[in-house]
Amino acid sequence: MTTQTTRKGTARISRLVTASLLALGANTLTAQAEEYVLSSWLPPAHPLVTGTIQPWADQVTELTEGRVTVRILPRPLGPPPAHFDMAADGIADITYGLHSFTTDDRFQRSRIGQFSFLGDDAAKTSVAYWDVYGDRLDAAAEHAGTHLLGLWVHGPGMFHNSLRQIETPEDFQGLKVRVPGGYVAELAEELGVTTQFMGPGDVYEKMSTGVIDGVTFPAEALKAFNLSQHVKYAMEVPGGLYNTSWFMVMNEDRWNDLSEEDRAAISSVSGAMLAKVAGQVWNTADTAGLEDATAKGVTFYAAPAPVLNRVQEIAAAKEAAWAEAVAAQGFDGAAALAALREQAK
């Protein structure tokens, strides 16, 4: 065998070894890449999905250099009220939802984000909610079985209906109104409203067919759910008639499967950052909802003094009862609520 032949053979072997090592490296990288499934129940074009959740998913992929990807499903794996348990039980990797959709008391302390008069700026109120509920009231403990990625609230809750402008507390009597559960359901009932619970995606059909007379929603929903043509009167309350508290969570085992580096990367765009983004998106969407509804003839008006006084009376009693309940758990609810309102100014 000549020296030239030997060199050619050696070079060929070297190329084969190099190719094998590259293939092994590619397979290792592929094995390290993890896809996380996020079950989403809002319409895919809803501002929260397009403006908050999808950008967050994109950032996760970028910051983890592709090791973690989040696939947002075009259709949910279950009804909206089931979404927390779906994450805790591992049916979905990541979910979001309203605390008020869960009818038991596991989210007792989260209710701080549902009360009246919290704030007019969804971004400030959302960050305040993350800071206060997350820290002073130990939000993580109420989300057992999951890793808490985010908390936020929507813009100031309003009272919309198709029958009459609310001038006195008696004007609420007999109105059939969709509510998201929780605090506002109890508030509406004490005002004399006949409440109905349903997912937000069902409201258009029920409003358009007269099954319900109204709905409690922020201004955003008038455009997002095509309600402007069916709502005639929209009552505004300083700081909101109510609010809704939202969560985004990941299955705890799936979170723990991540490397420390990837957990840190995901955390950097979650928490207070996610709350701020969600709130800013809601502020923008509320403005668009107001413009859409105004253009279509909806009458916006401030809650008259007699109505505001009655709401304040009911709200004070509800807040006191809640503070007593969380005090039994070892938390100062009254101080936490005062801090949230102060931070949300």
matplotlib code that plots the C-alpha trace (Angstrom):
import matplotlib.pyplot as plt

x = [0.0, 1.4, 1.8, -0.8, -3.3, -2.8, -3.3, -6.5, -7.9, -7.0, -8.7, -11.8, -12.0, -11.5, -14.4, -16.6, -15.7, -16.4, -19.7, -20.7, -19.8, -21.8, -24.8, -24.5, -24.3, -27.4, -29.3, -28.3, -29.5, -32.8, -33.2, -32.7, -35.4, -38.7, -42.1, -44.6, -48.3, -50.4, -54.1, -55.8, -59.6, -59.8, -60.3, -57.0, -57.3, -58.1, -55.7, -54.5, -53.5, -51.9, -50.4, -49.3, -49.3, -47.8, -45.1, -44.2, -44.0, -41.8, -39.5, -39.2, -38.0, -35.5, -34.1, -33.7, -32.0, -34.6, -34.3, -37.9, -40.8, -44.3, -47.1, -50.4, -53.2, -55.8, -58.6, -58.6, -58.2, -61.2, -63.7, -62.3, -63.2, -61.1, -57.9, -56.1, -56.7, -55.6, -52.2, -52.0, -53.0, -50.6, -53.4, -51.8, -48.3, -49.3, -52.7, -54.2, -57.6, -59.7, -59.6, -63.3, -64.0, -63.0, -66.0, -64.3, -62.3, -58.7, -58.1, -59.5, -56.6, -56.6, -60.0, -58.0, -57.8, -61.6, -62.8, -64.3, -62.3, -58.9, -57.5, -58.0, -54.7, -54.6, -50.8, -50.3, -53.0, -51.7, -48.2, -49.6, -51.6, -48.5, -46.5, -49.1, -50.9, -47.6, -45.7, -47.9, -50.6, -48.3, -50.0, -47.7, -49.3, -52.7, -51.5, -50.2, -49.3, -48.2, -45.5, -47.0, -45.8, -48.0, -50.8, -52.7, -56.1, -58.0, -59.1, -61.8, -64.9, -68.1, -71.8, -73.3, -76.9, -79.3, -82.5, -81.9, -79.4, -78.8, -79.8, -80.7, -79.9, -83.5, -82.7, -80.7, -83.7, -84.6, -81.9, -80.4, -76.7, -73.7, -71.0, -67.6, -68.4, -66.6, -67.0, -68.9, -71.5, -72.2, -72.2, -74.6, -77.0, -77.1, -78.0, -81.0, -79.5, -80.4, -76.9, -75.9, -72.5, -71.1, -67.8, -67.1, -67.3, -71.0, -72.0, -72.5, -75.1, -76.9, -77.0, -78.0, -80.9, -82.1, -81.4, -79.4, -79.9, -76.3, -72.9, -70.1, -67.0, -64.2, -64.5, -62.2, -64.8, -67.2, -65.0, -63.2, -66.5, -68.5, -70.9, -71.1, -74.1, -76.1, -75.1, -76.9, -75.7, -72.3, -71.8, -68.3, -67.1, -63.9, -61.4, -63.8, -67.1, -65.1, -62.1, -61.1, -57.9, -56.0, -53.3, -50.9, -49.3, -47.1, -47.4, -45.0, -43.3, -42.7, -41.3, -38.9, -37.8, -36.3, -32.6, -31.8, -30.7, -33.9, -36.0, -34.1, -34.7, -38.4, -38.7, -37.1, -40.1, -42.7, -43.9, -44.0, -42.9, -45.8, -48.2, -47.1, -47.3, -50.8, -52.0, -50.6, -52.3, -55.6, -55.2, -54.8, -57.7, -60.0, -59.3, -60.2, -63.3, -64.4, -63.9, -65.7, -68.7, -68.9, -68.9, -71.8, -73.9, -73.3, -74.0, -71.2, -72.0, -70.5, -72.3, -74.7, -74.1, -76.9, -75.6, -72.0, -73.0, -74.8, -71.9, -69.5, -71.8, -71.8, -68.1, -67.1, -69.1, -67.6, -64.0, -64.5, -65.8, -62.9, -60.3, -61.7, -61.5, -57.9, -57.0, -57.9, -55.2, -52.7, -52.7, -53.6, -56.0, -57.1, -53.4, -52.8, -55.8, -54.8, -51.3, -52.6, -54.8, -52.0, -49.6, -52.2, -52.7]
y = [0.0, 3.4, 6.4, 8.3, 5.5, 5.4, 9.2, 9.0, 6.3, 8.2, 11.4, 9.4, 7.9, 11.4, 12.7, 9.9, 10.4, 14.1, 13.5, 11.1, 13.5, 16.3, 14.0, 13.0, 16.7, 17.5, 14.6, 15.8, 19.3, 17.9, 15.8, 18.9, 20.9, 20.8, 21.9, 23.1, 23.1, 26.1, 25.7, 29.0, 29.5, 33.1, 33.7, 33.5, 37.2, 38.5, 41.2, 39.2, 36.4, 38.4, 41.1, 39.3, 35.5, 35.0, 37.6, 35.9, 32.5, 34.0, 35.5, 32.2, 30.5, 33.4, 33.6, 29.8, 29.7, 27.3, 24.8, 25.6, 26.3, 27.1, 26.0, 27.9, 25.7, 27.2, 25.5, 24.8, 21.4, 22.0, 24.7, 28.0, 27.1, 23.8, 25.5, 25.8, 22.1, 21.2, 22.6, 21.2, 17.7, 17.8, 17.8, 21.0, 22.3, 25.9, 27.6, 30.9, 31.9, 33.8, 32.9, 33.6, 30.7, 28.3, 28.2, 26.7, 28.7, 27.7, 31.2, 33.1, 35.6, 36.2, 38.0, 41.1, 41.6, 41.6, 44.4, 47.7, 50.9, 49.3, 51.6, 53.1, 52.0, 48.3, 48.2, 49.9, 47.8, 44.6, 45.2, 46.1, 42.9, 40.8, 42.6, 42.6, 39.3, 37.6, 38.8, 39.8, 37.2, 34.3, 33.8, 30.8, 28.8, 29.2, 27.8, 24.5, 21.9, 24.6, 27.2, 30.7, 32.5, 35.6, 37.5, 40.5, 42.3, 43.8, 47.4, 49.0, 46.8, 48.4, 47.7, 47.3, 46.7, 47.1, 48.3, 51.4, 53.9, 53.2, 56.3, 54.7, 51.4, 50.3, 50.4, 47.2, 45.3, 42.4, 42.9, 39.5, 40.0, 37.8, 37.9, 36.1, 34.8, 35.8, 39.2, 41.0, 38.2, 38.8, 42.6, 42.4, 40.1, 42.5, 45.3, 43.2, 41.8, 38.3, 36.9, 34.3, 32.7, 31.8, 31.9, 35.2, 33.5, 32.8, 36.4, 37.6, 34.9, 35.5, 39.3, 39.2, 36.8, 38.7, 35.8, 38.3, 42.1, 43.0, 42.0, 43.1, 43.6, 46.2, 48.4, 46.1, 43.4, 45.6, 45.3, 42.0, 40.1, 42.2, 43.6, 47.2, 46.7, 45.1, 47.2, 50.6, 51.9, 51.6, 52.7, 53.8, 53.8, 55.4, 52.7, 50.1, 48.7, 45.5, 43.8, 40.2, 38.5, 36.4, 33.8, 32.1, 28.9, 26.0, 22.4, 22.1, 18.9, 20.4, 23.5, 21.5, 19.5, 22.7, 23.6, 26.3, 28.5, 28.1, 28.7, 32.0, 33.0, 32.4, 34.1, 37.2, 37.8, 36.6, 37.9, 41.7, 42.0, 39.9, 41.8, 45.1, 43.9, 42.4, 45.6, 47.8, 45.5, 45.9, 49.7, 49.8, 47.4, 49.4, 52.5, 50.6, 49.2, 52.7, 54.1, 51.2, 51.4, 55.2, 55.0, 52.5, 54.7, 53.3, 55.8, 56.0, 57.7, 58.1, 56.2, 58.7, 59.5, 57.3, 54.3, 54.9, 55.3, 51.9, 50.2, 51.6, 50.4, 46.8, 46.9, 47.9, 45.0, 42.5, 43.8, 43.5, 39.9, 39.0, 40.6, 38.6, 35.4, 35.9, 37.0, 33.5, 32.3, 34.6, 37.5, 41.2, 41.6, 45.2, 46.4, 44.5, 46.0, 49.5, 48.9, 47.6, 50.7, 53.0, 51.4, 51.4, 55.2]
z = [0.0, -1.0, 1.3, -0.8, -0.5, 3.3, 3.5, 1.5, 3.7, 6.8, 5.5, 4.6, 8.1, 9.6, 7.5, 8.6, 12.3, 12.0, 10.3, 13.0, 15.7, 14.1, 13.7, 17.3, 18.3, 16.3, 17.8, 21.3, 20.5, 19.2, 22.4, 24.5, 22.7, 24.6, 23.3, 25.9, 24.9, 26.0, 26.0, 25.0, 25.3, 24.1, 20.4, 18.6, 17.5, 21.0, 22.1, 25.1, 22.9, 20.1, 22.3, 25.4, 25.2, 21.7, 22.3, 25.6, 23.9, 21.2, 23.9, 25.6, 22.5, 21.8, 25.3, 25.7, 22.2, 21.0, 23.8, 24.9, 22.5, 23.4, 21.1, 21.6, 20.6, 18.3, 20.3, 24.1, 25.6, 27.9, 29.0, 30.5, 34.1, 33.9, 32.8, 36.2, 37.0, 33.5, 34.2, 37.7, 36.4, 33.4, 30.8, 29.4, 30.1, 30.4, 30.9, 31.8, 33.2, 35.7, 39.3, 39.5, 37.1, 39.9, 42.3, 45.3, 47.9, 46.8, 45.4, 48.4, 48.6, 44.8, 45.3, 46.1, 42.4, 41.8, 44.0, 43.0, 42.7, 42.2, 39.5, 36.1, 34.5, 33.8, 33.6, 37.0, 38.6, 37.1, 38.4, 41.8, 41.8, 41.1, 43.7, 46.5, 45.9, 44.9, 48.0, 50.9, 50.3, 49.0, 45.7, 44.9, 47.7, 46.3, 42.9, 44.3, 41.6, 39.2, 38.8, 38.8, 35.7, 35.8, 37.4, 35.9, 35.8, 32.9, 32.6, 34.8, 34.8, 33.4, 33.4, 29.9, 29.0, 26.1, 28.0, 30.1, 31.5, 35.2, 37.2, 40.6, 42.3, 41.6, 37.8, 38.2, 39.2, 36.9, 34.4, 33.2, 33.0, 32.3, 35.0, 35.3, 38.8, 42.0, 43.6, 40.8, 40.7, 44.4, 43.9, 41.0, 42.9, 45.8, 43.3, 42.2, 38.9, 37.8, 37.1, 34.5, 34.2, 30.8, 28.9, 27.2, 23.8, 24.4, 25.2, 21.7, 20.9, 24.2, 23.8, 20.1, 20.8, 23.9, 26.4, 28.5, 28.7, 29.6, 30.6, 33.0, 30.9, 30.4, 27.3, 25.4, 25.1, 23.2, 20.1, 20.9, 21.1, 18.6, 21.3, 20.3, 18.0, 20.9, 23.8, 24.2, 27.6, 29.2, 32.8, 34.0, 37.6, 38.8, 39.4, 38.0, 39.1, 39.5, 38.1, 37.3, 38.4, 35.9, 36.2, 33.9, 35.2, 34.1, 35.3, 38.3, 37.1, 33.6, 35.2, 37.3, 34.2, 32.8, 33.4, 35.9, 33.0, 31.1, 34.2, 34.7, 31.1, 31.3, 34.6, 33.2, 30.9, 33.4, 36.7, 36.9, 33.3, 32.1, 34.3, 32.8, 29.2, 29.8, 31.4, 28.6, 26.0, 27.9, 28.1, 24.3, 23.7, 26.1, 24.0, 20.8, 22.4, 23.5, 20.0, 18.3, 20.7, 20.4, 16.7, 16.8, 19.1, 22.5, 25.3, 27.8, 31.2, 34.6, 37.5, 39.2, 42.9, 44.2, 42.3, 43.3, 46.9, 46.9, 45.2, 47.8, 50.6, 49.2, 48.3, 51.9, 53.4, 50.9, 51.5, 55.3, 55.0, 52.7, 55.1, 58.0, 55.9, 55.0, 58.5, 59.6, 57.2, 58.8, 56.3, 56.7, 53.8, 54.6, 54.6, 51.3, 49.6, 50.7, 49.4, 46.0, 45.5, 46.5, 44.0, 41.3, 41.4]

ax = plt.figure().add_subplot(projection="3d")
ax.plot(x, y, z, "-o")
ax.set_aspect("equal")
plt.show()
